[in-house]
Amino acid sequence: MTDDVCEIVVTGSDAEWLSGYTRTLVEERLVACGHQFAAIRSVYRWEGAVHDEPEARVALHTRRSLVPEVVARTAELHPYDVPCVIALPLVGGNPDYLRWVVEETREPRDGGGWGRA
């Protein structure tokens, strides 16, 4: 079951926008849930300059096979030119929770997957 579930991290400059984005993905069954951190600080280089900005972050729980669809949907919805969207594998967890994540998300549209041989 662990092999089927991952965490996707997404950041954004506006916590309210990120909450709405998360709700959209849950409603579309691309993710089962999102755990949001309303205040983080990002230091990064962009277009030749170093920036130090407040941001928000969400940890989305979903099927690994839905990662490409979450990345594509994020590209459609996110205000950033290059949003942070990274998928992290899970090494373990509560089997009942992992089963719930799978049950609350849909099958991928193309039947493909991420990280599978």
N, C-alpha and C positions, 0 to 999 in steps of 0.2 A: 504493500500500500504506500509506503514512503516514496518509492520510485515514481509514483503517479502524481505527487504533490510537490509544489515549490512555493517559494515566497518571491514576489516581485516588489522591488523597491522603486517608488516614483517620488520625485520631489517637485515642488512648485513654489512660486513666490507668494501665493495667497492661500491661506488655510481654508477659507470658505470655498474657493474654487476647487481645491483638492477634495473637500468633502462632497461637493456636487459630482465631481468626476468619479469618485469612489462609488457613490450611490448609483450612478449610471451603469458602471461596470457590474455592480451587484444585480441591478434590475435586468441587465442583459444576460445574466448568468455566466459572464466571463470570469468572475471571481466569486468566491463564497463570502468573503468579508474583507475589510480593510481596517487595520489598526493605525490610527493617525497620531503623529507627534506634531503638535501645532507650532512648536518653536524649535528650529534648529538653526545653525549658522553655517553657511557655505563659503569657503574660500576657494577660488578657482581662477584659472587664466582663461580669458575669452577675448578674442580679437586683439591679442597683443598686450592686454592690460590685466592686472591682478584685481579681482573683485572680492569683497567681503560683504556678504548680504544675508539678511534674514530669509529663511525659507521654512516650508513645512514639508513633512515626509509622511508617506503612507506605506505600510507593509501589507501587500495584498496576498491572500492565500488562494491558490487555484491549482488546476491540473497543469502539469508540465506541457501537455499537448496543446494548451490554449495560449502559451506564451506568444507565439507569432501573432495571434489575433489581438491580444492585449497590446502588444507593441504597435500594431497597425492602428488600433482604435485610439491609442494615446497620441499617435502622430496626427490623427484627425482632430482631436479635442484640445490638445495641449497648446498653450500660448507661446511656449518657448520654440525657438528654431530647432534646437537639439535638446529635447528633454532627457533627463536621467530616467532610464527604464532598464533595470538590471534584474535578472532572474537568478535566484540562489537556490541550490539544491538543499533538500532536507536530509539529515542523516538519521533521524528518528523522531518519535513523537507519540502522543496518545493515539492509539489505533482508532478509537471511536471518533476523535476529532478529525483525523485524516480521512476517514470514511465519510464523515459529514461534508468535508470540503468537496470530495468527489461527487457526492449525491446532490449538492447544491449548485454545481456547475454543469454546463451542458457539454455534449460531445463537440470536438472541433469540427468546423465546417468542412475542411478538406481531408480530415482523417489523419493529418500529418502530426508530427511531434517535434519536440525540441530535446536535444541531448540524447537521442536514441540512435543506435547504429542501424 
